[in-house]
Amino acid sequence: MPLLRLSAAFGLDPERADPAPADLRVVIVTAGEDRIGLVVDEILEVSEMIIKPAPALLKGNKAFAGATILSDGQSALILNPGGLI
């Protein structure tokens, strides 16, 4: 299964050293029959949420499915696994 580092996909922390393989946190996502492992820095929480359509600024960006408002009032973008694959 291919692994995708989200920090590399979005151009974040290019100077940061890769963690040792034993320290990787991987989230497995599927889109249809395709699967990919997303390497993440940390998993903050698992929750159910209502996804609103992506704002006009993100239309055409296949990496994001939409946005949501978190319980603390902050907004968060929702990744589109199919767009990342």
C-alpha positions as CSV (number, residue, x, y, z in Angstrom):
1,M,0.0,0.0,0.0
2,P,1.4,3.4,-0.9
3,L,2.1,5.9,1.9
4,L,1.6,9.6,1.5
5,R,3.0,12.1,4.1
6,L,0.5,14.8,4.4
7,S,3.2,17.3,5.5
8,A,5.0,16.7,2.1
9,A,1.8,16.7,0.1
10,F,1.0,20.2,1.4
11,G,4.6,21.5,1.5
12,L,4.7,21.8,5.3
13,D,7.9,21.5,7.4
14,P,10.3,20.5,4.6
15,E,13.2,20.6,7.0
16,R,11.7,18.2,9.4
17,A,13.3,14.8,9.7
18,D,11.2,11.8,9.0
19,P,10.3,9.7,12.0
20,A,11.7,6.2,12.4
21,P,9.4,3.6,10.8
22,A,8.3,2.4,14.3
23,D,7.1,5.9,15.1
24,L,4.9,6.4,12.1
25,R,1.2,7.1,12.6
26,V,-0.7,6.0,9.6
27,V,-4.4,6.4,8.8
28,I,-5.7,4.0,6.2
29,V,-8.3,5.5,3.9
30,T,-10.2,4.1,0.9
31,A,-11.8,5.6,-2.1
32,G,-13.7,3.0,-4.1
33,E,-11.2,0.1,-4.5
34,D,-8.1,2.3,-3.9
35,R,-6.4,2.4,-0.6
36,I,-3.6,4.7,0.7
37,G,-1.9,5.2,4.1
38,L,-1.7,8.8,5.2
39,V,1.3,9.4,7.4
40,V,0.2,12.0,10.0
41,D,1.9,13.8,12.9
42,E,-0.8,13.0,15.4
43,I,-4.4,12.0,15.8
44,L,-6.2,14.6,17.9
45,E,-9.6,13.0,18.2
46,V,-12.2,11.0,16.4
47,S,-15.6,12.6,16.0
48,E,-18.7,12.8,13.9
49,M,-19.3,16.1,12.1
50,I,-21.4,17.8,9.5
51,I,-19.4,18.7,6.4
52,K,-20.3,21.8,4.5
53,P,-19.4,22.2,0.9
54,A,-15.9,23.6,0.2
55,P,-15.7,27.4,0.1
56,A,-15.3,29.1,-3.3
57,L,-11.6,29.6,-2.5
58,L,-11.1,25.8,-2.6
59,K,-13.3,24.9,-5.6
60,G,-11.2,22.9,-8.0
61,N,-8.7,21.8,-5.3
62,K,-9.3,18.0,-5.2
63,A,-7.5,17.5,-1.9
64,F,-10.4,19.0,0.2
65,A,-14.0,17.8,0.4
66,G,-15.4,20.7,2.4
67,A,-15.2,22.3,5.9
68,T,-16.8,22.0,9.3
69,I,-17.0,23.9,12.6
70,L,-15.4,22.1,15.5
71,S,-16.9,22.0,19.0
72,D,-14.6,24.8,20.2
73,G,-15.8,27.1,17.3
74,Q,-12.7,26.7,15.1
75,S,-13.2,25.8,11.5
76,A,-11.4,22.8,9.9
77,L,-10.9,21.6,6.3
78,I,-12.0,18.1,5.5
79,L,-9.6,16.0,3.4
80,N,-10.9,14.2,0.3
81,P,-9.2,10.8,0.3
82,G,-10.2,10.3,-3.4
83,G,-8.5,13.5,-4.3
84,L,-5.3,12.6,-2.5
85,I,-5.1,9.1,-4.1
